[in-house]
Amino acid sequence: MNTRLTGLVGTARALAAACILLVGLAGCESKVTQANYDQVNVGMTLGEVEKLLGSGTLDAQPAGVNISSGGVGDVSRASKEQTYTWRDGSSEIIISFADGKVAQKRQSGL
């Protein structure tokens, strides 16, 4: 192979590597933004929220039993509320789900 062709092949490889790196870095962009927070609406499912924000962290939930007014515990009607948090540095989005749908949302540091 001549020297000029070898140089072109090396340049093409370097450009390909740079493109792969840029595509990879673009995928690392934070999803914990005000714009994404604003798109989350009451009634959305966890799956819909995860399409915007990626996977969140399920906050620890105490095991609970609902107690009726008669003082009887009912495990079948235990709270179906879950809270997930999405963090990036000091920015966070906290979303509470009831029966699998967004019930409340709050944010800090966005």
N, C-alpha and C positions, 0 to 999 in steps of 0.2 A: 504494500500500500504506500502511496506517496505521502509526503509530509503534509501537503495541503489537505488531502482527503482525511488524514488522521486528525488534523486540527478541526475540521468540520464535524467529524464524528464526536470528538471531545466536547465541542461547543453544543452540539445537539443534546448530548447526555446531560450537560450542565443545565441547559434550558429545561429539559424534562424534569430533572430533579427539583429545580426552582418552582416549576408549576405544581408539582406534587406537594411541596412544602407549603405553598400559598393556599392550595385547596384545603390542606390539613389545618392550617391556622385559621382559615375562615370558619371551619367547623367548631373551633374552640371559642368563638365569640360568645360572650355571656348572654343568656336568655333571661336573666333576672334584671329586667329593665322596666321603666315606667310604661313604655309602649306596650309590652306584653302584659303587664299588670292590668292596664286599661282594657285589654281585650278579654279578660276573664269576667264572666258574668254569672250571676246567681242562676242556678239551674243547670249549669254545665256539668258534664260527667268528669270523673278523674281522667279518663282517656282523652277527652277533649282538652283538658288543662295540660296534660302531659305533652300533647302535640305542640303546644305553645312554649312550655317551660322545660320540657324534659322530665326526667324522673325526680321526684321530690323525696324527702325523708319523712316517713311516718313517725309522728311524735308518739312517745310512749303513752299508751292509754291504760288507765286503771281498769281492772276488771270490775264490771259494775252490774248490778241487778236493780231493776226498777222496783220500787216499793209502792204498792197501791195504797189508796187512802185507808184501806182496811188493815194495812200493815203486812200484807202478804207479798213476798218476793216473787218476781216473775222473770225468770231467765230468758224466756222466749221473747220478751219485749225489752230486753236490755238495750241500752243506747246503741244506735248504729252511727254514732258520730265519730268522725276521724279528722285529725288535723295533720296536714302536710306542710312542710317548710322547704322552700327553695332558697339557697344562700349563694352569694358570690362576694367574698370579702365581708364588708360591713353592710352590704345590701341584702335584704331578705323580703320574701313574699310568703305570707302565712295564709293558708286557705283551709277553712273548716268545711267538711262535707257532712251532710245529714242524708241518710238513705242513699248514698252514692252520688249526691249532687251538691254543687257549691251552695253553701248556706251563708257564709261570711267570708270576707277577705280583708286583709290588712297588709301594710307594707312599711318598711322603714329603710332609710338610707338610699332610696332610689334617686 
